Amino acid sequence: MFKIINQDKEARTGILETAHGKVETPFFMPIATKGTAKQLSPEELEEVGSQAIIANAFILSLKPGLEILEKFGGIHRFMKWDKTIFTDSGGFQILSKNFLHKADDKGVFFKNPYTGKIQFYTPEDIIRGEEVVGGDVCMALDYVPHYGIERKAIEECTRITHLWAERCMKVHTREKQLLFGICQGGTFKDLREKSARFIGNLDVDGVALGGLGIGEGRELMVQAIETSIPQIPEEKPRYLMGVGSPEDLISAIRLGLDCFDSRFPTMNARHGGIFTAQGKINIEKVSYKNDESPLDEKCGCVVCKKYSRAFIHHVYRTYEPIRERYGSIHNLYFLQNLLKEVRESIKENSFDQFEKEFFSEYKLNEKKKTVFTYH
């Protein structure tokens, strides 16, 4: 299911085998919450280098509904994507006032945003839904705490996450569908250690680090990762949920992470944030009005091959709807190509040099060094 090909200190590259093919690690998954990525077709996702995507089985169970997905035989045929699909469980929606009504040991009361109706879901309900949706990797239901709440509340969220993970594992029966557990613990070292150890020791196929990238800042996020990884068996893939800036992917891979997802690339594209080898730029700035160069000189995406910064600046400043497509195609290509280069550097035992060269060019925003939110 998961095989490590080479390890360069803590950074590692390998193969995750799923029912819809092999995925080279480390890899990044674009978000396809409702069965489609923002602004890109499945064909374009493949063209930018995506090996896998992540959808949200809970959201899909509300609309179009499990009956429709079952009729199509699952999400792959429904959305016409024949590569790997992860499905999230709805745990992240616990952070949202639009969804969460209340939760306890038994399960969670979610408010349907489409109808306003409140409905109760057990971990067993969530797993059955994920099995119908039919992703290659399904995530156990977890209780995601808000950053900054008191320790006692985070302890309770962690306890419930463990209880729900065990229940998810007991009812998961779909053949060839992998199940990943999610550990929590906030930014408390002992809770992170306890949760990573507990989830890692369950008979799950992979372990995700949840509840990060939600405002805790770079330093605390790194500490949580460093605390968690030693508790997770080496043979299990490690998944950092919701983090997706170029600089943080590089840093997390150095610590030993294997897979990632985030809305960060497409969210930035919607607001003019463009990834380049020199750092993220705001293409709406007037300084790009007459710039004849591509978004990134080293980029091979179709946008950089055809258009200038001046033209992309123009479509953003005139609010042309296509601007988001151009920005999203470029940002996703940039990330996928970056991770392709990372994988090669790990295979060649030259990741340290790759990281050094990356950060020698890439300018970090001072504000981003302290507090950020990805998901």
Protein Blocks (a to p, Z undefined) as FASTA:
>chain_A
ZZcfbdchjbccdddddfkbccdddddddddfkopaehiafklmmmnopabdcddfklmm
mogbjklmmmnopaklmnopabdcdddehlmmmmpmklmmbdcfklccdddfknopacdd
dfklmmmmmmmnopabdcdddddddehiafklmmmmmmmmmmmmmmmmmmpmbghiacdd
ddehijafklmmmmmmmmmmpccfbdcdehihionojklmmmmmmmmmmmpcfklccdde
hiacfklmmmmmmnopabdcdfklmmmmmnopacdfkbpcdfkbmklmmmcbdfblkbcb
fklmmmcfklmmmmmmnopaklmmmmmmmmmmmmmmmmmmmmmmmmnopmmmmmmmmmmm
mccdfklmmpccfZZ
